[in-house]
Amino acid sequence: MPEYQPQVTAHGSVELVIAVVDWNDGEKVLQTYRQNHAMIDFICAAHGTARTEMLDLLGLGETAKAIAFCLASEQRAEQLLYALGRDLRMRYPGRGIAFSIPITGIGVRWHKLLTQTDEEEEQSVNEAGKADGFDVVAVIMEQGYTNLVMDVARKAGARGGTVITARGVAEEEVQQFFGIEIQAEKEIVFLVVKSAEKQAIMTSIMQAVGMKTKSHGIVISLPVSGAIGLAD
């Protein structure tokens, strides 16, 4: 029997759709994904970065968040953003945000699975908001520095972020390469920012929590192809 050789496609017609909502709305997002025939979805717990005084001002009692992901074709991702805006009223302030990020490479079989239904059916859809002017900035760092990241990011123009607790899996290799001690426990902060402000925000964050600091942070950015719920 010949050995299986997986193939990877560089087609740009698959996107990652991400919705950030209050924890109690996480299951509603997954229901919307599935009702609109998204085949691959998953969810994780996170928390927001709003200050206590801001929560009091908005009448909110918690910052517990759910981040719901799904993979979909470019056409279906647009449908999903529209459906989230309609079903969860995410076009209104305070209802969460959702956006899509283009995938530049995926296995051929997964690509076929995710796009075949679009080839079989033709349907018109109201367009979700285009987001050519936004990017996602992600900061991966050791725990305990979220407030510092948000302080410098807000001063540079960011509005808010979402935090995931994670665990690093390559500490030994990183320590050997950089000659520094790296902790396993991580925090990942995601911020959706205006593209015009991205460079200043990333620079400020790197100065505060970059690799030469105690937090040993990594800062990356990703393009946003469509979005709803983002403030002007």
N, C-alpha and C positions, 0 to 999 in steps of 0.2 A: 504494500500500500504506500503510495507516494506521500511524503511528508507535507502537511498542510502549510501553505505559505500565505499568511494574511496580506492583503493589499490595502493600501491607504490612498484615498482620493484627496485631491486638493480643491475639489469643487467648492465654490463659495455659496452654495444654495442651502446650507443648513445653519441654523442659528440656535443659540442658547437663550431661552427666555427666563428671566429672573423677576420674581415678584417679592417685594418686601412689605409685609403687612403685620398688623397686630397678631399676636399668637392665636387668638380665638378665631381669626379669619383664615388661618392657614389651610384648613380642610376645605373651605369654600373655594380657595384658589385651585387646589387639586381637582375639585369637582368640575370647575370651569375648564381646566386643562383636558380632563377626560371627556367631558361633554363635547369638546371641540376636537376630539380624536388625536390628542397628543399621546404618543405611544410610550414615551420614556419620561418619567417624572420622579422627583425625590424632594424631600423637605428636611430642613435642619433648623435647630433653635438658635436664636441670636438675641441681641439686645440693642436698643437704640442708644444714641449718644446725647440726647437732649438733656439739658441741665434741669435740676429740680424746679427752679423758678419758672422755666419755660413750660414744664408740665403743669404747674399750678395755674399759669396764665391760660393755658389751653383747656384746663379742666380734665387733664388726663391723669390716671392713677398709676400707670405702669409703663415701662418701656420694653417689655418682653416682646420679641419679634419672631416671626416665622419667615424663613427664606425658602421659597418654593421654586425649584428649577425644572425646566423640561427642555428636551431637544425637539426641534421641529424644523420643517422646511421653511424657507424664507417666506413663502406665501402663507403658510399656516401660522408662523410667528406673528405676522401682521394681523391675522384673524384673532389670535389669542389676546393680543394687546387690546384690540377693539372690544372683545368679549369681557375682559377684565374691567375695562372702563365702564361697560354697560352693566354687568352683573354685580360688581362690587362697588360701583360708583366711584372708581378710582380717579376719575377726571376732576373730582372735587378735593380741595385741600384736606389733609388729615386722614385720608383713606388709604394711604400707602402709595408706593410707586412700583412701576413695572417697566422693564426695558429689555431689549434684545441685543445680543452681541454676536457678530458673525463668526462662524467656525471656519477656520482655514484648512483643516484637514480632519478626515474621519475615515474609518474603515469602509471599504466599498459596500459590503453587505448592509451595514448600518445606514449608509447613504441611500441605498436603494429602498430599504424599508421605510425610511423617513420621507422620501420624496415620491414614492410610487403612487400614493393616493392622489397627489396633486396632478399627476400625469393622467389619472383616470377620470377626474372630474373637473369641470369648468364651472366656476361660480364667481359672481362679483361680490366684493366685500368693501364696506366703508373703510377708508384708510385710517390706521392709527397714526398718531402724531409722529412725524419724522423728527429725528434727533441728531441731525448732522452736527449740531453745535454742542454736543455733550460727550464726555468720556467718563469711564469708571477708573478711579484711582484706588488701588489696593495696597495696603501696608501690612506686611507680615513681620511681626516683631515679638520679642519676649513679653510676657504678661506684665501688666502694671503701668503701661505707658499710654493707654488710650486717651486719657484726659489731656496729656501733653500734645498728642497728635491733633486732637480736635481743637485745642486752643490755637495752635499755630496755623492749622488749616482754615479755621474761621477768619483769622486775621488776614489770610491771603485770599479770602473770597468764598470758601466752602460754606454750605448751609448746614449740613448734618451728615451723619454716617451711621453705619450698622456694623456691629461687632460679632464675630464668631470666635469661640474658643477652640483651639486646635492643639495638635501635638506634632512636633517635628520628628522626622524619621532619619535624618542624616547628620545628627549633631557631631558624631565622631569625625566624619569626613570634613565637615566645615571647620571643626577645631584644628584638625591637622593642617588644613590649607591656610587658615588665617592666623593660627597660633593664639586663639582666644577661646574662652569658655562660653559655650552656648547652652542655654537651658532648653529642656524639651518642651515645656509648656509655652504655647504661643497664643497670641491674639491677632486676628486678621480684621482690619478695619476697611470697609468699603465706602467710598464716597462717590456720588455722581456729581460731576462738576462741569461747568461750562468750559468748552475747549479753549476759549481765549484765556481762561484763568488757570488752566491745567499746569503749565510750566511753573508758574509762581507758586502754586500750591505744592507741587511735588518738590520743588527746591526747598521750600520752608520745612516740609516734613523731613526731607533727607538731612537737613542741617540739625534738626532736633532729635531724630531717632535713627539716623543712618548707621551704616556698618561700623563707623568709628566711635559710636556712642555705646553706652551700656545696654541699650535695647537691641542693638545689632539688627536694625530694621532693613527690610527690602521693600522698595517702592516701585510699583509697576503701573502702567495705564493700559486700558483696553478701549476700543472704539465702541460707541453705542449707535446702533442702526435705527432704532425706533424706541419711543418711550411714551408713557402716560404718567400723570401725577406729579411731574416735576414743576417746581415753582419757577417763575420767571426770574 
